[in-house]
Amino acid sequence: MSLLHPGDDGRAPRATRPSGDDGRAQPNGGAQPKGGAQPNGGAQIKGGAQPNGRSPGDKTGRGARHATPRAPRTTRRATPRTGPRLRTVAVVTCAVLAVVLLLQGGLGLGENGSGPEPAGSRPPAVGGRCAPTALLEPPCGAWFGAFVPHSKDDLAEKVRDYERRIGRKLDIVYAYHDMSPVQGSRLEGQLLTPEEQRVAAEGHLLLLSWESKWWGGTRARQPTWKQIADGDLDAAVIDVQAARVKEFGEKVFLSFDLEMDTRTPANGTPEDYVRAYRHIHDRFRELGVTNVVWTWTTTGYLEHADLIKRMYPGDDYVDWVAYNQYNYYRCHKADWLTFAETQRATHAWIRENISDDKPLMLSEFGTADDPSRPGRQADWYAQVPRILKDLEGVKAALQWNYRDPGPHCDLALARDESWASLRKAVSDPYLNQPLG
């Protein structure tokens, strides 16, 4: 893949980010397959290079307005017709109008019927037993979200394109930020940019990934976990962003240094990471920030099992546990794995070793394409709802619709059949939950 500098167009090259003096991505110790061995140390279940981190993305905007269908004009007759024939006509007219309303509103047709607009991604906010908890957990199903690549100035447009293709609006929008001080028009270090706030106002939940990096900065500018834990970034970075989040007011998911198990020893020791995470959490609390849902995101790669356990900040500091698992296939020379094979072993290990009751998030999931079998990617996505319902405690799943570093590593939806399959999968009632 070509490495995009975040300051150039805002797109997020997955799993790379500028970190060295020359702005090129620095892999953390070479190839690190993503996926994981069996918890007992057996055969690897997922493969692939795992570079150091991921570059920034922004958030997606909610889809276009729904048109309000007009009732067909009727011509008043001088002498109204009565009797069975009139009743029959009335019944047929009502049935036709109901179909028109269903097609235009429920299926999301635009005002001129020329193409689909996203139908509502969730039922009306009626509260009740299926309303989300204070920690944004949907009791009756799971949220669906995505990372959608975009440039800084076309966020809403790209998300609307994505939402039109899947026939619904996203519940969660994924965004990436570094820890550079906010300077001028640079938005990389600014949590909740004006564009992101507009997206949230249109009805999305936000997952903000905050990374201990300065994308495009020199090596000397890269913050370490020890510096964060010691409070060196409080005045210039952490306190500034805490104030922004507090002023925003609405609840947001916040993840500090996703896939932290790939960032050591470059960023510090596992113990340094835990201290840094806890410091940010405690600093936000000291500053009166109460609208953060603290989300801890690991690779879920089980050959890192001992490392992952050492890097867990503790139940008092984590609201949601998240992990990123893929079917890479030819990417990183991996074998084809079903959705179930990418998720079940990691899910079982997380429940056994990290938390048996925290809500879980598939913060990134997806599959490569198989050019030799064009329908294979579509079949993979078709299995998602059934398997997801069997993964106890998984309350959110976010599709990664972008590329990964290396040859054959495009994890985006590759063909119309794949889009159609995902569209059907995410229409499942389990993935359509009320927001309020």
C-alpha positions in Angstrom: 0.0 0.0 0.0 1.1 3.6 -0.4 1.6 5.2 3.0 -0.6 8.3 3.3 0.5 11.0 5.7 -2.4 11.9 7.9 -1.8 15.6 7.5 -2.3 15.3 3.7 -5.8 14.0 3.3 -7.0 12.6 6.6 -7.5 9.0 5.3 -6.5 6.2 7.6 -3.9 3.8 6.3 -4.8 0.8 8.4 -2.2 -0.5 10.8 0.5 2.1 9.8 1.2 5.6 10.9 4.0 8.0 10.5 6.2 7.5 13.5 9.8 8.0 12.6 11.9 11.0 11.6 11.1 10.6 8.0 7.3 10.1 8.6 7.3 6.5 7.4 5.6 3.9 9.5 7.9 1.9 11.8 6.7 -1.7 12.3 7.1 -2.8 15.9 9.7 -5.6 15.7 8.9 -7.0 12.3 6.1 -9.4 11.4 3.5 -10.1 14.1 0.7 -12.2 12.8 -2.8 -11.0 13.9 -5.3 -13.6 15.0 -4.0 -15.9 17.6 -3.0 -19.3 18.7 -5.3 -21.5 20.7 -5.3 -20.5 24.4 -3.4 -23.7 25.3 -0.6 -22.7 22.9 -1.7 -24.8 20.1 -2.0 -24.1 16.4 -2.3 -20.5 15.1 -5.8 -19.6 14.1 -5.1 -16.4 12.3 -2.1 -15.1 10.5 -0.7 -11.8 9.3 1.8 -9.0 9.8 0.9 -6.8 12.7 2.6 -3.4 12.3 2.7 -0.8 15.0 -0.7 0.9 15.2 -3.0 2.6 12.8 -3.3 6.0 11.2 -6.1 8.4 11.8 -9.6 8.4 10.4 -12.5 10.6 11.1 -16.1 9.7 11.8 -18.9 9.0 9.5 -21.9 11.2 9.0 -25.5 10.1 9.2 -27.3 9.5 5.9 -29.4 11.8 3.9 -32.9 13.0 4.8 -35.9 10.7 4.4 -38.4 12.0 2.0 -42.0 12.3 3.2 -44.1 10.6 0.6 -47.0 12.6 -0.8 -50.4 11.0 -1.0 -51.7 10.7 -4.5 -54.1 13.4 -5.7 -57.8 12.5 -5.9 -60.5 14.1 -7.9 -63.8 14.8 -6.1 -66.8 13.4 -7.9 -70.0 15.4 -7.9 -72.0 12.3 -6.9 -70.0 10.0 -4.6 -70.2 6.4 -5.6 -71.5 4.1 -2.9 -71.8 0.4 -2.4 -69.4 -2.6 -2.6 -67.5 -1.3 -5.6 -66.5 1.9 -3.7 -65.4 -0.1 -0.7 -63.3 -2.4 -2.9 -61.7 0.6 -4.6 -61.0 2.2 -1.2 -59.3 -1.0 0.1 -57.2 -1.3 -3.0 -56.2 2.4 -2.9 -55.1 2.0 0.8 -53.1 -1.1 0.0 -51.3 0.6 -2.8 -50.6 3.7 -0.7 -49.2 1.4 2.1 -46.9 -0.3 -0.4 -45.7 3.1 -1.7 -45.0 4.3 1.9 -43.2 1.1 2.7 -41.0 1.2 -0.4 -40.2 4.9 -0.2 -39.7 5.2 3.6 -38.9 1.7 4.9 -36.6 0.7 2.1 -35.1 4.1 1.9 -35.9 5.3 -1.6 -35.0 8.9 -2.4 -37.5 11.6 -3.2 -37.3 10.9 -6.9 -37.0 7.1 -6.4 -33.7 7.2 -8.2 -31.7 5.4 -5.6 -31.7 4.2 -2.0 -31.2 6.4 0.9 -30.4 4.8 4.2 -33.4 3.5 6.1 -33.3 4.1 9.8 -30.7 2.1 11.5 -32.7 1.6 14.7 -36.3 1.7 15.9 -37.6 4.9 17.4 -36.2 6.0 20.7 -39.0 4.6 22.8 -37.0 3.6 25.9 -38.1 0.5 27.7 -36.2 -2.7 28.4 -34.2 -2.4 25.1 -32.9 1.1 25.8 -29.1 1.3 26.1 -27.6 1.3 29.6 -25.6 4.2 31.0 -22.5 2.6 29.5 -24.2 2.5 26.0 -24.8 -1.3 26.1 -27.8 -2.3 24.1 -29.5 -5.0 26.2 -31.5 -6.7 23.3 -28.8 -7.0 20.6 -25.7 -5.3 19.3 -24.7 -2.0 17.6 -23.4 -2.1 14.1 -20.7 0.4 13.1 -17.8 0.8 10.6 -14.7 2.6 9.7 -15.2 4.3 6.3 -12.1 5.9 4.7 -12.5 9.5 3.7 -10.7 12.8 3.3 -11.0 15.6 5.8 -13.5 17.5 3.7 -15.8 14.7 2.5 -16.7 12.9 5.7 -20.4 13.0 5.4 -20.4 12.3 1.8 -18.4 9.1 2.1 -20.4 7.8 5.0 -23.7 8.5 3.2 -22.3 6.5 0.3 -21.6 3.6 2.6 -24.9 3.9 4.3 -26.8 3.9 1.1 -25.1 0.7 0.0 -25.9 -1.1 3.2 -29.4 0.3 3.3 -29.2 1.7 6.9 -27.5 4.2 9.1 -24.5 3.3 11.2 -24.9 3.1 15.0 -21.2 3.7 15.7 -18.7 5.7 13.7 -15.0 5.0 14.2 -12.4 7.9 14.3 -8.7 8.0 15.0 -6.6 10.8 16.6 -3.1 11.3 17.7 -1.8 13.1 20.8 -0.2 16.1 19.0 -1.1 19.5 20.4 -3.9 21.2 18.4 -2.2 23.7 16.2 -3.9 25.9 13.6 -6.0 23.9 11.1 -4.4 20.6 12.2 -7.2 18.3 13.5 -5.3 15.1 14.1 -4.9 15.7 17.9 -8.4 17.3 18.3 -11.0 14.9 19.8 -14.5 15.7 18.6 -13.7 17.9 15.6 -16.6 20.2 14.4 -17.3 17.6 11.7 -17.4 14.8 14.2 -19.7 16.8 16.4 -22.0 17.3 13.5 -22.0 13.6 12.8 -22.9 12.9 16.4 -25.7 15.4 16.3 -27.2 13.5 13.3 -27.6 10.4 15.6 -24.3 8.4 15.6 -22.4 7.1 18.6 -18.7 7.8 18.3 -15.8 5.6 19.0 -12.7 7.8 19.3 -9.3 6.0 19.2 -6.6 8.2 20.8 -3.1 7.1 20.1 0.2 8.0 21.8 1.7 9.2 18.6 2.4 12.4 16.7 1.6 11.5 13.1 4.2 13.0 10.9 6.2 14.3 13.8 9.9 13.6 14.4 11.0 10.8 16.6 11.7 13.2 19.5 8.0 14.3 19.4 6.6 10.8 19.9 5.2 10.6 23.4 6.0 7.6 25.6 3.7 5.9 28.0 6.0 7.0 30.9 5.7 10.6 29.9 1.9 10.3 29.8 1.8 8.5 33.2 4.1 11.2 34.7 1.7 13.9 33.6 4.1 15.5 31.0 1.3 15.8 28.5 -1.4 17.1 30.9 -1.3 20.8 30.2 -0.7 20.7 26.4 -2.8 17.7 25.4 -4.8 15.7 28.0 -6.4 18.6 29.9 -7.2 20.4 26.6 -9.0 17.4 25.1 -10.7 16.5 28.4 -12.2 20.0 28.4 -13.5 19.4 24.8 -15.1 16.1 25.7 -16.7 17.6 28.8 -18.1 20.5 26.8 -19.5 18.2 24.2 -21.6 16.5 26.8 -22.9 13.5 24.9 -21.4 10.1 25.8 -18.6 8.8 23.6 -16.6 5.6 23.5 -12.9 6.4 24.0 -10.0 4.0 23.4 -6.4 4.8 24.4 -3.7 3.1 22.2 -5.7 0.4 20.5 -3.7 -2.8 19.9 -1.3 -1.8 22.7 0.1 -5.3 22.6 1.9 -4.4 19.3 3.3 -1.1 20.7 5.7 -2.5 23.3 8.7 -2.1 23.8 8.7 1.0 21.5 6.3 3.0 23.6 7.3 1.4 26.9 6.7 -1.6 29.1 3.3 -3.2 29.7 3.3 -1.7 33.2 4.0 1.8 31.7 1.0 1.3 29.5 -1.3 0.5 32.4 0.0 3.5 34.3 -0.6 5.8 31.3 -4.1 4.5 30.7 -5.0 4.9 34.4 -3.5 8.4 34.4 -5.7 9.5 31.5 -8.8 8.0 33.1 -8.1 9.6 36.5 -7.2 12.9 34.9 -10.5 13.0 33.0 -12.3 12.2 36.3 -10.4 14.9 38.2 -11.5 17.4 35.5 -15.2 16.4 35.8 -15.5 14.5 32.6 -18.3 12.0 33.1 -19.4 11.3 29.5 -16.6 8.9 28.5 -17.3 5.1 28.1 -13.8 3.7 28.5 -13.0 1.1 25.9 -9.9 -1.1 26.0 -8.9 -2.4 22.5 -6.4 -5.2 21.9 -5.6 -7.2 18.8 -7.0 -10.4 20.3 -4.0 -12.2 18.9 -3.6 -15.0 21.3 0.1 -15.5 20.8 0.2 -12.2 22.8 -2.0 -13.7 25.5 0.4 -13.2 28.4 1.3 -9.7 27.2 -2.4 -8.8 26.8 -3.2 -9.8 30.4 -0.3 -7.7 31.7 -1.7 -4.7 29.8 -5.2 -4.8 31.1 -5.8 -1.7 33.3 -8.4 -3.4 35.5 -12.1 -3.6 35.8 -12.4 -0.3 37.6 -10.8 1.5 34.6 -12.5 -0.4 31.7 -16.2 -0.2 30.6 -16.0 -2.2 27.4 -13.4 -4.8 26.2 -12.7 -4.7 22.4 -10.6 -6.7 20.0 -9.7 -6.7 16.3 -9.9 -10.0 14.4 -9.9 -10.6 10.6 -10.0 -13.2 7.9 -6.8 -12.0 6.1 -6.7 -14.9 3.6 -3.9 -14.2 1.0 -3.0 -11.1 2.9 0.0 -12.1 5.1 -0.2 -15.6 3.4 -3.0 -16.6 5.8 -5.5 -19.4 5.2 -9.2 -18.7 4.6 -11.0 -18.5 7.9 -14.8 -18.3 8.5 -16.2 -15.5 10.6 -16.7 -18.0 13.4 -13.0 -19.1 13.2 -11.8 -15.5 13.4 -13.8 -14.8 16.5 -14.6 -17.8 18.7 -11.2 -18.6 20.2 -10.4 -15.0 21.0 -13.9 -14.5 22.5 -13.5 -17.6 24.7 -10.0 -16.5 25.9 -11.2 -12.9 26.7 -14.1 -14.2 28.7 -11.8 -16.7 30.6 -8.8 -14.4 31.2 -9.8 -10.7 31.0 -13.5 -10.3 31.9 -16.5 -12.6 32.2 -19.1 -9.8 32.3 -17.9 -6.6 30.5 -19.7 -5.8 27.3 -17.5 -6.8 24.3 -16.9 -5.1 21.0 -15.6 -6.4 17.7 -14.0 -3.1 17.1 -12.7 -4.1 13.7 -13.8 -7.1 11.8 -13.7 -8.0 8.1 -12.5 -10.3 5.4 -10.3 -10.2 2.3 -11.7 -11.2 -1.0 -11.0 -14.4 -2.9 -10.7 -13.6 -6.6 -10.8 -17.3 -7.5 -14.2 -17.6 -5.8 -16.1 -14.4 -6.3 -19.0 -15.3 -3.9 -16.8 -16.2 -1.0 -16.6 -12.8 0.6 -20.4 -12.5 0.4 -20.8 -15.9 2.0 -18.5 -14.8 4.8 -20.6 -11.8 5.7 -23.8 -13.8 5.5 -22.7 -15.8 8.5 -22.2 -12.7 10.7 -25.6 -12.4 12.4 -25.9 -16.0 13.3 -22.4 -16.3 14.8 -22.6 -12.9 16.5 -25.7 -14.0 18.5 -23.7 -16.9 19.9 -20.8 -14.7 21.1 -22.0 -14.0 24.6 -21.7 -10.4 25.6 -20.6 -9.0 22.2 -22.7 -5.8 22.0 -21.1 -4.1 19.0 -19.5 -5.0 15.8 -17.6 -2.6 13.5 -16.8 -3.5 9.9 -13.4 -2.4 8.6 -13.9 -1.2 5.0 -10.4 -0.4 4.1 -7.0 -2.0 3.3 -4.2 -3.4 5.4 -0.5 -3.1 4.6 1.0 -5.6 2.2 0.0 -7.4 -1.0 -3.5 -8.8 -1.3 -4.4 -6.9 1.9 -7.5 -4.9 0.8 -10.1 -5.8 3.4 -12.8 -3.6 1.8 -16.0 -5.0 0.3 -14.8 -6.0 -3.2 -18.0 -6.6 -5.3 -21.7 -6.0 -5.5 -22.4 -9.5 -4.1 -20.5 -8.6 -1.0 -22.3 -5.4 -0.5 -25.7 -7.2 -0.9 -24.7 -9.8 1.6 -23.6 -7.2 4.2 -26.8 -5.2 3.5 -28.9 -8.3 4.3 -26.7 -9.2 7.4 -27.0 -5.8 9.0 -30.8 -5.7 8.5 -31.1 -8.4 11.1 -33.2 -7.1 14.0 -30.4 -8.1 16.4 -28.3 -5.4 14.9 -31.0 -2.8 14.9 -31.4 -1.5 18.4 -33.1 1.6 19.8 -30.7 4.4 20.7 -32.9 5.8 23.6 
